């Protein structure tokens, strides 16, 4: 008795996502399929059968920062408060994609500002970081974008941002240096013009490094 071959299930259907339309997802899946076909003798065909569809859907999530509405993110979370000392949120985890190799880089951001009679809701600062991280990025630009956005929306007396990132494009390939960390910073207002203010912020951040 001859065994009846199993019917292959039809390929998954795409739907429009937050960033990518169904047509865009099909294009991404096609590109991934070409890569798999190029290295087919070295990969498990069964294990990678659904990979193009998984990757296409994944990018819709990883690049979600492009669609975040900055005003909706703030959601009127600016409050009049008589407070004139520094506000710092440290150790904000982030994950992003290097636009040069499309490999992840990840780490932590430290964000501080000096209020000018207004403070922003605590949860909004990590959301700012997330908004700029979930894009094709370079760490230098992301650091500047976080600082500029906080400066322009909250209008504080000063802003400071320090970002530490581990880049898989320098760990998995190229120089192959695991353990290396890239540190970038951006300062605005008094954080840039006043040495004592900048040093106060950097001292808080240095506590993080020294505690390792």
C-alpha positions in Angstrom: 0.0 0.0 0.0 1.5 3.3 -1.1 1.5 6.0 1.5 -0.4 9.1 0.6 2.0 12.1 0.7 1.0 14.7 3.3 -0.4 17.9 1.9 1.6 21.0 2.7 -0.4 23.6 4.5 -0.9 26.8 2.6 1.5 29.7 3.5 0.3 32.0 6.3 -1.6 35.0 5.2 -0.4 38.5 6.2 -2.4 41.3 7.5 -1.6 45.0 7.6 0.4 45.7 10.7 1.4 48.8 12.7 4.3 49.5 10.4 4.3 47.1 7.5 1.3 46.5 5.2 0.5 43.0 4.1 2.2 43.7 0.8 5.4 44.9 2.6 5.4 41.8 4.7 5.2 39.6 1.6 8.2 41.5 0.2 10.2 41.0 3.4 9.3 37.3 3.4 10.4 37.0 -0.2 13.8 38.6 0.6 14.3 36.2 3.6 13.3 33.3 1.4 16.0 34.3 -1.1 18.6 34.3 1.7 17.6 30.8 2.9 17.6 29.5 -0.7 21.2 30.9 -1.1 22.4 28.9 2.0 20.0 26.0 1.6 22.6 23.3 1.8 23.6 24.4 5.3 20.2 24.9 6.9 17.4 22.7 8.1 14.6 23.1 5.5 11.9 21.9 7.9 13.0 24.2 10.6 13.2 27.3 8.3 10.0 26.6 6.4 8.0 29.3 8.2 11.0 31.6 8.9 10.2 34.1 6.2 6.8 34.7 7.6 8.1 34.9 11.2 10.7 37.4 10.2 8.3 39.6 8.3 6.0 39.7 11.3 8.9 40.4 13.7 10.0 43.5 11.9 6.5 45.0 12.4 7.2 44.8 16.1 10.8 45.8 16.2 10.2 48.9 14.1 7.1 50.1 16.0 8.8 53.3 17.2 8.3 54.9 13.8 4.5 54.9 14.4 4.4 56.3 17.9 2.7 59.6 18.1 4.8 61.8 20.3 1.9 63.9 21.5 -0.1 60.7 22.3 2.9 59.5 24.2 3.0 62.5 26.4 -0.8 62.3 26.9 -0.8 65.6 28.7 1.5 64.1 31.4 3.1 67.5 32.1 2.5 68.8 35.6 3.0 72.1 37.4 5.3 71.3 40.3 7.4 73.6 42.5 10.5 71.5 42.2 13.8 72.9 41.0 16.2 70.0 41.6 17.4 67.4 39.1 15.2 64.5 38.0 17.0 61.4 36.8 15.7 58.1 35.6 18.5 55.5 35.3 18.9 52.0 34.0 16.3 52.2 31.3 16.6 49.0 29.3 16.3 49.3 25.5 16.7 47.1 22.4 17.3 48.5 18.9 18.5 47.5 15.4 21.7 48.8 13.9 20.8 50.3 10.6 24.2 49.3 9.1 23.9 45.5 9.6 20.4 45.1 10.9 21.8 43.4 14.0 20.6 44.2 17.4 22.2 46.6 19.8 21.0 46.9 23.4 21.8 48.4 26.7 20.6 51.0 29.2 19.8 54.7 29.0 20.1 57.3 31.8 18.1 60.4 31.4 18.0 63.5 33.5 16.5 67.0 33.4 16.3 70.1 35.5 12.6 71.2 35.7 11.5 74.7 35.0 8.2 74.6 37.0 7.0 71.5 35.0 7.7 67.8 35.4 6.8 64.9 33.2 5.1 61.7 34.3 7.7 59.1 35.3 6.6 56.4 32.8 7.0 58.8 29.9 10.8 58.9 30.0 11.2 55.1 29.4 8.5 55.4 26.7 10.6 58.2 25.0 13.6 55.9 25.0 11.5 53.0 23.6 10.1 55.2 20.9 13.5 56.1 19.5 15.0 52.6 20.1 12.4 50.6 18.1 13.7 51.9 14.8 16.6 51.3 12.5 19.2 53.3 14.5 22.7 54.3 15.3 23.3 54.9 19.0 24.8 58.4 18.5 21.6 59.6 16.8 19.3 57.9 19.2 21.0 59.6 22.1 20.6 63.0 20.5 17.0 62.3 19.6 16.1 61.5 23.2 17.7 64.6 24.5 16.2 66.9 21.9 12.7 65.5 22.3 12.7 65.9 26.1 14.2 69.4 25.7 11.6 70.5 23.1 8.5 69.0 24.8 9.1 69.6 28.5 11.2 72.8 28.0 13.3 72.2 31.1 16.4 74.3 32.2 18.6 71.5 31.0 18.8 67.9 29.8 21.3 65.1 30.0 21.3 61.7 28.4 23.9 58.9 28.6 23.4 55.6 26.7 25.4 52.4 27.1 25.1 49.9 24.3 26.4 46.5 23.3 26.5 46.1 19.5 26.2 42.6 18.1 27.7 43.8 14.9 30.9 44.2 16.9 30.4 41.1 19.0 29.3 38.5 16.4 31.2 39.7 13.4 34.0 42.1 12.4 36.3 42.7 15.4 34.4 40.2 17.5 34.9 41.9 20.9 32.4 40.6 23.4 32.2 42.7 26.5 32.8 46.0 24.7 30.3 48.7 25.5 29.7 51.9 23.6 28.9 55.0 25.6 27.3 58.1 24.1 26.0 61.3 25.7 24.0 64.4 24.8 23.5 67.5 26.9 21.2 70.6 26.5 20.8 73.9 28.4 22.4 74.1 31.8 23.7 70.6 31.5 25.9 71.9 28.7 26.6 75.4 29.9 27.1 74.9 33.6 30.0 72.6 34.6 28.6 71.9 38.1 25.2 70.9 36.8 26.7 68.6 34.3 29.0 67.1 36.9 26.1 66.4 39.2 24.3 64.5 36.5 27.4 62.6 35.5 28.2 61.7 39.1 24.8 60.0 39.4 25.5 58.1 36.2 29.0 57.1 37.3 27.5 55.5 40.4 25.9 53.1 38.0 29.3 52.2 36.4 31.1 52.0 39.7 28.5 49.7 41.2 29.3 47.0 38.6 
